[in-house]
Amino acid sequence: MRVVLFLTYKENPISKAGTKWWRKALERAGIEKFTWHGLRHTCASWYIQNGTPLNVLQELGGGSSYEMVQRYAHLEPDHLSDYANKLEGIVAK
């Protein structure tokens, strides 16, 4: 399954990238060197920051390898704290 991000223009879904109005919008916004991959990266980052597990992000991404989604692991809130805190009881003894 792949989740599709729907962007709209004047309440109509955008079905084609790189159109004249899209380039004008980027220009008006002062965005240079825009890539659609940047939107994918931002979306994945937001998912992880909101607690989506990496395996779920992999499925949402539609076939990305697990190695690919591991790039976002550092963005997960407290992604290592549960494991790091396990030593607390052992060290205290």
Gaussian input, Z-matrix of N, CA and C with variables (Angstrom, degrees):
# hf/3-21g

backbone

0 1
 N
 C     1     B1
 C     2     B2     1     A1
 N     3     B3     2     A2     1     D1
 C     4     B4     3     A3     2     D2
 C     5     B5     4     A4     3     D3
 N     6     B6     5     A5     4     D4
 C     7     B7     6     A6     5     D5
 C     8     B8     7     A7     6     D6
 N     9     B9     8     A8     7     D7
 C    10    B10     9     A9     8     D8
 C    11    B11    10    A10     9     D9
 N    12    B12    11    A11    10    D10
 C    13    B13    12    A12    11    D11
 C    14    B14    13    A13    12    D12
 N    15    B15    14    A14    13    D13
 C    16    B16    15    A15    14    D14
 C    17    B17    16    A16    15    D15
 N    18    B18    17    A17    16    D16
 C    19    B19    18    A18    17    D17
 C    20    B20    19    A19    18    D18
 N    21    B21    20    A20    19    D19
 C    22    B22    21    A21    20    D20
 C    23    B23    22    A22    21    D21
 N    24    B24    23    A23    22    D22
 C    25    B25    24    A24    23    D23
 C    26    B26    25    A25    24    D24
 N    27    B27    26    A26    25    D25
 C    28    B28    27    A27    26    D26
 C    29    B29    28    A28    27    D27
 N    30    B30    29    A29    28    D28
 C    31    B31    30    A30    29    D29
 C    32    B32    31    A31    30    D30
 N    33    B33    32    A32    31    D31
 C    34    B34    33    A33    32    D32
 C    35    B35    34    A34    33    D33
 N    36    B36    35    A35    34    D34
 C    37    B37    36    A36    35    D35
 C    38    B38    37    A37    36    D36
 N    39    B39    38    A38    37    D37
 C    40    B40    39    A39    38    D38
 C    41    B41    40    A40    39    D39
 N    42    B42    41    A41    40    D40
 C    43    B43    42    A42    41    D41
 C    44    B44    43    A43    42    D42
 N    45    B45    44    A44    43    D43
 C    46    B46    45    A45    44    D44
 C    47    B47    46    A46    45    D45
 N    48    B48    47    A47    46    D46
 C    49    B49    48    A48    47    D47
 C    50    B50    49    A49    48    D48
 N    51    B51    50    A50    49    D49
 C    52    B52    51    A51    50    D50
 C    53    B53    52    A52    51    D51
 N    54    B54    53    A53    52    D52
 C    55    B55    54    A54    53    D53
 C    56    B56    55    A55    54    D54
 N    57    B57    56    A56    55    D55
 C    58    B58    57    A57    56    D56
 C    59    B59    58    A58    57    D57
 N    60    B60    59    A59    58    D58
 C    61    B61    60    A60    59    D59
 C    62    B62    61    A61    60    D60
 N    63    B63    62    A62    61    D61
 C    64    B64    63    A63    62    D62
 C    65    B65    64    A64    63    D63
 N    66    B66    65    A65    64    D64
 C    67    B67    66    A66    65    D65
 C    68    B68    67    A67    66    D66
 N    69    B69    68    A68    67    D67
 C    70    B70    69    A69    68    D68
 C    71    B71    70    A70    69    D69
 N    72    B72    71    A71    70    D70
 C    73    B73    72    A72    71    D71
 C    74    B74    73    A73    72    D72
 N    75    B75    74    A74    73    D73
 C    76    B76    75    A75    74    D74
 C    77    B77    76    A76    75    D75
 N    78    B78    77    A77    76    D76
 C    79    B79    78    A78    77    D77
 C    80    B80    79    A79    78    D78
 N    81    B81    80    A80    79    D79
 C    82    B82    81    A81    80    D80
 C    83    B83    82    A82    81    D81
 N    84    B84    83    A83    82    D82
 C    85    B85    84    A84    83    D83
 C    86    B86    85    A85    84    D84
 N    87    B87    86    A86    85    D85
 C    88    B88    87    A87    86    D86
 C    89    B89    88    A88    87    D87
 N    90    B90    89    A89    88    D88
 C    91    B91    90    A90    89    D89
 C    92    B92    91    A91    90    D90
 N    93    B93    92    A92    91    D91
 C    94    B94    93    A93    92    D92
 C    95    B95    94    A94    93    D93
 N    96    B96    95    A95    94    D94
 C    97    B97    96    A96    95    D95
 C    98    B98    97    A97    96    D96
 N    99    B99    98    A98    97    D97
 C   100   B100    99    A99    98    D98
 C   101   B101   100   A100    99    D99
 N   102   B102   101   A101   100   D100
 C   103   B103   102   A102   101   D101
 C   104   B104   103   A103   102   D102
 N   105   B105   104   A104   103   D103
 C   106   B106   105   A105   104   D104
 C   107   B107   106   A106   105   D105
 N   108   B108   107   A107   106   D106
 C   109   B109   108   A108   107   D107
 C   110   B110   109   A109   108   D108
 N   111   B111   110   A110   109   D109
 C   112   B112   111   A111   110   D110
 C   113   B113   112   A112   111   D111
 N   114   B114   113   A113   112   D112
 C   115   B115   114   A114   113   D113
 C   116   B116   115   A115   114   D114
 N   117   B117   116   A116   115   D115
 C   118   B118   117   A117   116   D116
 C   119   B119   118   A118   117   D117
 N   120   B120   119   A119   118   D118
 C   121   B121   120   A120   119   D119
 C   122   B122   121   A121   120   D120
 N   123   B123   122   A122   121   D121
 C   124   B124   123   A123   122   D122
 C   125   B125   124   A124   123   D123
 N   126   B126   125   A125   124   D124
 C   127   B127   126   A126   125   D125
 C   128   B128   127   A127   126   D126
 N   129   B129   128   A128   127   D127
 C   130   B130   129   A129   128   D128
 C   131   B131   130   A130   129   D129
 N   132   B132   131   A131   130   D130
 C   133   B133   132   A132   131   D131
 C   134   B134   133   A133   132   D132
 N   135   B135   134   A134   133   D133
 C   136   B136   135   A135   134   D134
 C   137   B137   136   A136   135   D135
 N   138   B138   137   A137   136   D136
 C   139   B139   138   A138   137   D137
 C   140   B140   139   A139   138   D138
 N   141   B141   140   A140   139   D139
 C   142   B142   141   A141   140   D140
 C   143   B143   142   A142   141   D141
 N   144   B144   143   A143   142   D142
 C   145   B145   144   A144   143   D143
 C   146   B146   145   A145   144   D144
 N   147   B147   146   A146   145   D145
 C   148   B148   147   A147   146   D146
 C   149   B149   148   A148   147   D147
 N   150   B150   149   A149   148   D148
 C   151   B151   150   A150   149   D149
 C   152   B152   151   A151   150   D150
 N   153   B153   152   A152   151   D151
 C   154   B154   153   A153   152   D152
 C   155   B155   154   A154   153   D153
 N   156   B156   155   A155   154   D154
 C   157   B157   156   A156   155   D155
 C   158   B158   157   A157   156   D156
 N   159   B159   158   A158   157   D157
 C   160   B160   159   A159   158   D158
 C   161   B161   160   A160   159   D159
 N   162   B162   161   A161   160   D160
 C   163   B163   162   A162   161   D161
 C   164   B164   163   A163   162   D162
 N   165   B165   164   A164   163   D163
 C   166   B166   165   A165   164   D164
 C   167   B167   166   A166   165   D165
 N   168   B168   167   A167   166   D166
 C   169   B169   168   A168   167   D167
 C   170   B170   169   A169   168   D168
 N   171   B171   170   A170   169   D169
 C   172   B172   171   A171   170   D170
 C   173   B173   172   A172   171   D171
 N   174   B174   173   A173   172   D172
 C   175   B175   174   A174   173   D173
 C   176   B176   175   A175   174   D174
 N   177   B177   176   A176   175   D175
 C   178   B178   177   A177   176   D176
 C   179   B179   178   A178   177   D177
 N   180   B180   179   A179   178   D178
 C   181   B181   180   A180   179   D179
 C   182   B182   181   A181   180   D180
 N   183   B183   182   A182   181   D181
 C   184   B184   183   A183   182   D182
 C   185   B185   184   A184   183   D183
 N   186   B186   185   A185   184   D184
 C   187   B187   186   A186   185   D185
 C   188   B188   187   A187   186   D186
 N   189   B189   188   A188   187   D187
 C   190   B190   189   A189   188   D188
 C   191   B191   190   A190   189   D189
 N   192   B192   191   A191   190   D190
 C   193   B193   192   A192   191   D191
 C   194   B194   193   A193   192   D192
 N   195   B195   194   A194   193   D193
 C   196   B196   195   A195   194   D194
 C   197   B197   196   A196   195   D195
 N   198   B198   197   A197   196   D196
 C   199   B199   198   A198   197   D197
 C   200   B200   199   A199   198   D198
 N   201   B201   200   A200   199   D199
 C   202   B202   201   A201   200   D200
 C   203   B203   202   A202   201   D201
 N   204   B204   203   A203   202   D202
 C   205   B205   204   A204   203   D203
 C   206   B206   205   A205   204   D204
 N   207   B207   206   A206   205   D205
 C   208   B208   207   A207   206   D206
 C   209   B209   208   A208   207   D207
 N   210   B210   209   A209   208   D208
 C   211   B211   210   A210   209   D209
 C   212   B212   211   A211   210   D210
 N   213   B213   212   A212   211   D211
 C   214   B214   213   A213   212   D212
 C   215   B215   214   A214   213   D213
 N   216   B216   215   A215   214   D214
 C   217   B217   216   A216   215   D215
 C   218   B218   217   A217   216   D216
 N   219   B219   218   A218   217   D217
 C   220   B220   219   A219   218   D218
 C   221   B221   220   A220   219   D219
 N   222   B222   221   A221   220   D220
 C   223   B223   222   A222   221   D221
 C   224   B224   223   A223   222   D222
 N   225   B225   224   A224   223   D223
 C   226   B226   225   A225   224   D224
 C   227   B227   226   A226   225   D225
 N   228   B228   227   A227   226   D226
 C   229   B229   228   A228   227   D227
 C   230   B230   229   A229   228   D228
 N   231   B231   230   A230   229   D229
 C   232   B232   231   A231   230   D230
 C   233   B233   232   A232   231   D231
 N   234   B234   233   A233   232   D232
 C   235   B235   234   A234   233   D233
 C   236   B236   235   A235   234   D234
 N   237   B237   236   A236   235   D235
 C   238   B238   237   A237   236   D236
 C   239   B239   238   A238   237   D237
 N   240   B240   239   A239   238   D238
 C   241   B241   240   A240   239   D239
 C   242   B242   241   A241   240   D240
 N   243   B243   242   A242   241   D241
 C   244   B244   243   A243   242   D242
 C   245   B245   244   A244   243   D243
 N   246   B246   245   A245   244   D244
 C   247   B247   246   A246   245   D245
 C   248   B248   247   A247   246   D246
 N   249   B249   248   A248   247   D247
 C   250   B250   249   A249   248   D248
 C   251   B251   250   A250   249   D249
 N   252   B252   251   A251   250   D250
 C   253   B253   252   A252   251   D251
 C   254   B254   253   A253   252   D252
 N   255   B255   254   A254   253   D253
 C   256   B256   255   A255   254   D254
 C   257   B257   256   A256   255   D255
 N   258   B258   257   A257   256   D256
 C   259   B259   258   A258   257   D257
 C   260   B260   259   A259   258   D258
 N   261   B261   260   A260   259   D259
 C   262   B262   261   A261   260   D260
 C   263   B263   262   A262   261   D261
 N   264   B264   263   A263   262   D262
 C   265   B265   264   A264   263   D263
 C   266   B266   265   A265   264   D264
 N   267   B267   266   A266   265   D265
 C   268   B268   267   A267   266   D266
 C   269   B269   268   A268   267   D267
 N   270   B270   269   A269   268   D268
 C   271   B271   270   A270   269   D269
 C   272   B272   271   A271   270   D270
 N   273   B273   272   A272   271   D271
 C   274   B274   273   A273   272   D272
 C   275   B275   274   A274   273   D273
 N   276   B276   275   A275   274   D274
 C   277   B277   276   A276   275   D275
 C   278   B278   277   A277   276   D276

   B1=1.4416
   B2=1.5182
   B3=1.2817
   B4=1.4592
   B5=1.5209
   B6=1.3081
   B7=1.4579
   B8=1.5198
   B9=1.3007
   B10=1.4525
   B11=1.5134
   B12=1.3093
   B13=1.4500
   B14=1.5218
   B15=1.3137
   B16=1.4538
   B17=1.5137
   B18=1.2981
   B19=1.4464
   B20=1.5157
   B21=1.3147
   B22=1.4614
   B23=1.5238
   B24=1.2956
   B25=1.4497
   B26=1.5176
   B27=1.3326
   B28=1.4657
   B29=1.5282
   B30=1.3474
   B31=1.4694
   B32=1.5246
   B33=1.3302
   B34=1.4647
   B35=1.5262
   B36=1.3532
   B37=1.4720
   B38=1.5214
   B39=1.3157
   B40=1.4624
   B41=1.5172
   B42=1.3080
   B43=1.4627
   B44=1.5232
   B45=1.3304
   B46=1.4510
   B47=1.5281
   B48=1.3251
   B49=1.4618
   B50=1.5153
   B51=1.3136
   B52=1.4521
   B53=1.5102
   B54=1.3106
   B55=1.4577
   B56=1.5244
   B57=1.3076
   B58=1.4582
   B59=1.5278
   B60=1.3261
   B61=1.4637
   B62=1.5245
   B63=1.3451
   B64=1.4662
   B65=1.5376
   B66=1.3272
   B67=1.4681
   B68=1.5276
   B69=1.3328
   B70=1.4639
   B71=1.5275
   B72=1.3071
   B73=1.4681
   B74=1.5285
   B75=1.3344
   B76=1.4675
   B77=1.5273
   B78=1.3100
   B79=1.4615
   B80=1.5275
   B81=1.3440
   B82=1.4657
   B83=1.5279
   B84=1.3212
   B85=1.4666
   B86=1.5264
   B87=1.3263
   B88=1.4511
   B89=1.5243
   B90=1.3254
   B91=1.4663
   B92=1.5199
   B93=1.3284
   B94=1.4650
   B95=1.5236
   B96=1.2895
   B97=1.4645
   B98=1.5300
   B99=1.3194
   B100=1.4571
   B101=1.5245
   B102=1.3310
   B103=1.4643
   B104=1.5222
   B105=1.3158
   B106=1.4644
   B107=1.5204
   B108=1.3273
   B109=1.4554
   B110=1.5338
   B111=1.3257
   B112=1.4623
   B113=1.5159
   B114=1.3300
   B115=1.4699
   B116=1.5246
   B117=1.3208
   B118=1.4686
   B119=1.5245
   B120=1.3341
   B121=1.4587
   B122=1.5264
   B123=1.3331
   B124=1.4617
   B125=1.5218
   B126=1.3245
   B127=1.4643
   B128=1.5256
   B129=1.3158
   B130=1.4670
   B131=1.5254
   B132=1.3189
   B133=1.4637
   B134=1.5246
   B135=1.3226
   B136=1.4646
   B137=1.5238
   B138=1.3363
   B139=1.4658
   B140=1.5244
   B141=1.3275
   B142=1.4614
   B143=1.5258
   B144=1.3137
   B145=1.4581
   B146=1.5220
   B147=1.3117
   B148=1.4656
   B149=1.5181
   B150=1.3413
   B151=1.4585
   B152=1.5159
   B153=1.3136
   B154=1.4584
   B155=1.5284
   B156=1.3319
   B157=1.4650
   B158=1.5348
   B159=1.3304
   B160=1.4594
   B161=1.5215
   B162=1.3371
   B163=1.4680
   B164=1.5288
   B165=1.3242
   B166=1.4689
   B167=1.5254
   B168=1.3355
   B169=1.4630
   B170=1.5215
   B171=1.3199
   B172=1.4666
   B173=1.5245
   B174=1.3224
   B175=1.4716
   B176=1.5235
   B177=1.3361
   B178=1.4619
   B179=1.5255
   B180=1.3296
   B181=1.4590
   B182=1.5088
   B183=1.2972
   B184=1.4593
   B185=1.5164
   B186=1.3195
   B187=1.4496
   B188=1.5076
   B189=1.3218
   B190=1.4598
   B191=1.5170
   B192=1.3132
   B193=1.4587
   B194=1.5212
   B195=1.3233
   B196=1.4557
   B197=1.5300
   B198=1.3141
   B199=1.4627
   B200=1.5307
   B201=1.3170
   B202=1.4584
   B203=1.5280
   B204=1.3328
   B205=1.4654
   B206=1.5251
   B207=1.3154
   B208=1.4607
   B209=1.5293
   B210=1.3021
   B211=1.4654
   B212=1.5199
   B213=1.3206
   B214=1.4559
   B215=1.5267
   B216=1.3152
   B217=1.4640
   B218=1.5224
   B219=1.3164
   B220=1.4604
   B221=1.5258
   B222=1.3189
   B223=1.4627
   B224=1.5185
   B225=1.3092
   B226=1.4627
   B227=1.5223
   B228=1.3462
   B229=1.4606
   B230=1.5262
   B231=1.3029
   B232=1.4650
   B233=1.5222
   B234=1.3219
   B235=1.4603
   B236=1.5179
   B237=1.3116
   B238=1.4614
   B239=1.5242
   B240=1.3210
   B241=1.4637
   B242=1.5231
   B243=1.3283
   B244=1.4714
   B245=1.5222
   B246=1.3083
   B247=1.4624
   B248=1.5251
   B249=1.3076
   B250=1.4600
   B251=1.5221
   B252=1.3149
   B253=1.4591
   B254=1.5226
   B255=1.3212
   B256=1.4666
   B257=1.5231
   B258=1.3169
   B259=1.4642
   B260=1.5165
   B261=1.3093
   B262=1.4607
   B263=1.5239
   B264=1.3235
   B265=1.4752
   B266=1.5052
   B267=1.3088
   B268=1.4651
   B269=1.5273
   B270=1.3231
   B271=1.4514
   B272=1.5326
   B273=1.3181
   B274=1.4620
   B275=1.5261
   B276=1.3410
   B277=1.4682
   B278=1.4459
   A1=109.05
   A2=116.85
   A3=121.63
   A4=107.78
   A5=115.34
   A6=120.44
   A7=107.38
   A8=115.99
   A9=120.65
   A10=108.66
   A11=115.32
   A12=121.19
   A13=107.29
   A14=116.91
   A15=120.61
   A16=110.02
   A17=115.85
   A18=121.51
   A19=106.73
   A20=115.92
   A21=119.18
   A22=110.55
   A23=114.15
   A24=122.64
   A25=106.83
   A26=115.46
   A27=121.09
   A28=110.60
   A29=114.67
   A30=124.30
   A31=114.67
   A32=117.84
   A33=121.79
   A34=109.18
   A35=116.89
   A36=118.49
   A37=111.55
   A38=115.35
   A39=121.07
   A40=107.49
   A41=116.51
   A42=119.77
   A43=112.23
   A44=116.39
   A45=119.61
   A46=109.41
   A47=115.50
   A48=119.98
   A49=109.73
   A50=115.85
   A51=120.20
   A52=114.77
   A53=117.07
   A54=118.92
   A55=110.20
   A56=115.90
   A57=121.88
   A58=111.08
   A59=117.64
   A60=119.82
   A61=110.64
   A62=117.43
   A63=120.88
   A64=109.95
   A65=116.31
   A66=120.34
   A67=111.02
   A68=116.41
   A69=120.18
   A70=110.92
   A71=116.83
   A72=120.52
   A73=110.62
   A74=117.12
   A75=120.80
   A76=110.28
   A77=115.42
   A78=120.33
   A79=110.88
   A80=116.93
   A81=121.05
   A82=111.24
   A83=116.57
   A84=121.18
   A85=112.33
   A86=116.87
   A87=120.63
   A88=113.52
   A89=115.84
   A90=120.81
   A91=109.01
   A92=114.90
   A93=120.63
   A94=108.94
   A95=116.38
   A96=123.09
   A97=112.36
   A98=116.69
   A99=121.95
   A100=110.89
   A101=116.13
   A102=120.62
   A103=108.46
   A104=116.40
   A105=120.85
   A106=109.53
   A107=116.89
   A108=119.72
   A109=110.49
   A110=116.23
   A111=120.22
   A112=111.83
   A113=117.09
   A114=120.42
   A115=110.83
   A116=116.07
   A117=120.68
   A118=109.94
   A119=115.93
   A120=121.16
   A121=110.60
   A122=116.83
   A123=120.80
   A124=110.90
   A125=116.76
   A126=121.32
   A127=110.33
   A128=118.06
   A129=121.78
   A130=110.32
   A131=117.04
   A132=120.82
   A133=110.78
   A134=116.58
   A135=120.03
   A136=111.82
   A137=116.74
   A138=119.53
   A139=110.47
   A140=116.50
   A141=120.87
   A142=110.58
   A143=117.42
   A144=121.18
   A145=111.93
   A146=116.49
   A147=120.76
   A148=112.40
   A149=117.01
   A150=120.89
   A151=116.94
   A152=119.19
   A153=121.07
   A154=108.94
   A155=118.17
   A156=120.24
   A157=111.50
   A158=115.60
   A159=120.37
   A160=112.69
   A161=117.33
   A162=118.96
   A163=111.16
   A164=117.28
   A165=120.60
   A166=109.51
   A167=116.60
   A168=119.62
   A169=110.70
   A170=116.39
   A171=120.18
   A172=110.12
   A173=116.92
   A174=119.96
   A175=111.24
   A176=116.93
   A177=119.97
   A178=111.45
   A179=115.68
   A180=120.68
   A181=113.77
   A182=117.47
   A183=120.71
   A184=114.74
   A185=117.10
   A186=118.58
   A187=115.64
   A188=117.39
   A189=118.74
   A190=108.93
   A191=116.22
   A192=119.43
   A193=109.42
   A194=115.67
   A195=119.85
   A196=109.55
   A197=117.12
   A198=120.48
   A199=110.54
   A200=116.26
   A201=120.66
   A202=111.11
   A203=117.32
   A204=119.16
   A205=111.95
   A206=118.34
   A207=120.25
   A208=111.53
   A209=116.95
   A210=120.68
   A211=111.59
   A212=116.75
   A213=121.24
   A214=112.51
   A215=118.39
   A216=122.06
   A217=112.46
   A218=116.93
   A219=119.57
   A220=113.15
   A221=116.96
   A222=121.10
   A223=112.78
   A224=116.79
   A225=121.20
   A226=109.13
   A227=116.56
   A228=118.32
   A229=110.39
   A230=115.92
   A231=121.96
   A232=113.16
   A233=117.99
   A234=120.44
   A235=113.27
   A236=118.89
   A237=120.50
   A238=113.11
   A239=117.33
   A240=119.68
   A241=113.44
   A242=118.85
   A243=120.60
   A244=111.13
   A245=115.88
   A246=120.18
   A247=110.85
   A248=117.12
   A249=120.68
   A250=110.69
   A251=117.90
   A252=121.90
   A253=112.71
   A254=118.98
   A255=120.99
   A256=111.56
   A257=118.07
   A258=121.47
   A259=111.97
   A260=116.49
   A261=121.16
   A262=112.46
   A263=116.36
   A264=120.60
   A265=113.14
   A266=117.52
   A267=121.23
   A268=110.60
   A269=115.97
   A270=121.15
   A271=110.65
   A272=117.28
   A273=121.27
   A274=112.37
   A275=117.44
   A276=120.88
   A277=109.81
   D1=137.78
   D2=176.61
   D3=-122.35
   D4=130.75
   D5=176.80
   D6=-85.68
   D7=132.80
   D8=-178.31
   D9=-108.15
   D10=127.63
   D11=176.74
   D12=-85.60
   D13=119.07
   D14=-179.37
   D15=-96.16
   D16=117.37
   D17=171.66
   D18=-99.43
   D19=148.59
   D20=-179.18
   D21=-127.33
   D22=156.66
   D23=173.85
   D24=-136.67
   D25=120.58
   D26=-175.60
   D27=51.32
   D28=44.52
   D29=176.59
   D30=66.91
   D31=13.68
   D32=175.90
   D33=-113.17
   D34=136.87
   D35=179.03
   D36=-61.89
   D37=142.18
   D38=176.32
   D39=-81.11
   D40=121.85
   D41=-178.34
   D42=-108.68
   D43=-6.34
   D44=-175.33
   D45=-144.77
   D46=130.21
   D47=178.42
   D48=-91.48
   D49=154.90
   D50=174.83
   D51=84.55
   D52=13.88
   D53=179.39
   D54=-73.67
   D55=167.30
   D56=-178.05
   D57=-57.72
   D58=-45.17
   D59=-177.93
   D60=-66.15
   D61=-33.93
   D62=179.67
   D63=-65.89
   D64=-45.65
   D65=178.71
   D66=-62.46
   D67=-38.22
   D68=177.61
   D69=-66.22
   D70=-40.21
   D71=179.07
   D72=-62.86
   D73=-42.57
   D74=177.82
   D75=-62.35
   D76=-41.72
   D77=179.62
   D78=-63.28
   D79=-46.89
   D80=179.49
   D81=-61.50
   D82=-34.34
   D83=-179.45
   D84=-81.90
   D85=-8.05
   D86=-179.56
   D87=74.07
   D88=24.95
   D89=-179.26
   D90=-92.64
   D91=122.33
   D92=178.26
   D93=-112.36
   D94=154.40
   D95=176.86
   D96=53.34
   D97=41.45
   D98=178.03
   D99=-68.82
   D100=140.10
   D101=171.79
   D102=-133.84
   D103=147.74
   D104=176.28
   D105=-66.09
   D106=-28.75
   D107=177.46
   D108=-61.20
   D109=-31.60
   D110=176.94
   D111=-60.28
   D112=-38.94
   D113=176.64
   D114=-66.10
   D115=-40.07
   D116=178.86
   D117=-63.07
   D118=-43.18
   D119=179.27
   D120=-63.38
   D121=-44.75
   D122=179.81
   D123=-62.07
   D124=-44.84
   D125=179.66
   D126=-61.11
   D127=-46.14
   D128=179.40
   D129=-62.26
   D130=-41.22
   D131=179.25
   D132=-61.90
   D133=-43.92
   D134=179.88
   D135=-64.81
   D136=-39.85
   D137=176.97
   D138=-57.99
   D139=-48.98
   D140=-176.95
   D141=-65.09
   D142=-41.99
   D143=-179.88
   D144=-63.50
   D145=-21.84
   D146=178.80
   D147=-99.80
   D148=15.17
   D149=171.07
   D150=92.80
   D151=9.76
   D152=177.32
   D153=-69.94
   D154=125.12
   D155=178.91
   D156=-63.44
   D157=151.26
   D158=-177.67
   D159=-58.77
   D160=-39.19
   D161=-179.65
   D162=-65.44
   D163=-33.02
   D164=177.39
   D165=-70.86
   D166=-42.08
   D167=177.12
   D168=-59.38
   D169=-38.12
   D170=178.64
   D171=-60.83
   D172=-44.52
   D173=179.18
   D174=-66.69
   D175=-41.64
   D176=179.11
   D177=-63.12
   D178=-32.02
   D179=-179.13
   D180=-75.12
   D181=-8.74
   D182=174.60
   D183=73.91
   D184=48.46
   D185=171.89
   D186=107.78
   D187=4.59
   D188=174.66
   D189=-60.12
   D190=147.98
   D191=178.20
   D192=-72.70
   D193=158.58
   D194=178.57
   D195=-63.60
   D196=-34.15
   D197=177.51
   D198=-60.58
   D199=-36.87
   D200=179.45
   D201=-64.92
   D202=-46.04
   D203=-177.68
   D204=-73.27
   D205=-20.20
   D206=176.71
   D207=-63.50
   D208=-21.14
   D209=176.94
   D210=-60.27
   D211=-21.79
   D212=-177.47
   D213=-97.35
   D214=-3.15
   D215=-174.48
   D216=-57.47
   D217=-36.98
   D218=-177.69
   D219=-66.03
   D220=-15.19
   D221=-179.83
   D222=-85.97
   D223=-13.65
   D224=-177.38
   D225=-71.23
   D226=126.68
   D227=-179.42
   D228=-61.82
   D229=128.90
   D230=176.82
   D231=57.22
   D232=33.85
   D233=-174.38
   D234=-65.12
   D235=-20.01
   D236=178.16
   D237=-114.64
   D238=-10.10
   D239=-172.33
   D240=-61.35
   D241=-39.61
   D242=179.42
   D243=-59.97
   D244=-38.88
   D245=-178.32
   D246=-77.76
   D247=-40.41
   D248=179.24
   D249=-63.71
   D250=-37.43
   D251=-178.60
   D252=-71.71
   D253=-15.41
   D254=178.84
   D255=-64.98
   D256=-26.34
   D257=178.97
   D258=-76.62
   D259=-18.10
   D260=-176.59
   D261=-54.36
   D262=-46.17
   D263=179.92
   D264=-69.66
   D265=-32.92
   D266=-178.47
   D267=-73.70
   D268=-43.77
   D269=-177.52
   D270=-67.99
   D271=-34.15
   D272=-178.08
   D273=-67.72
   D274=-22.46
   D275=-177.20
   D276=-73.37

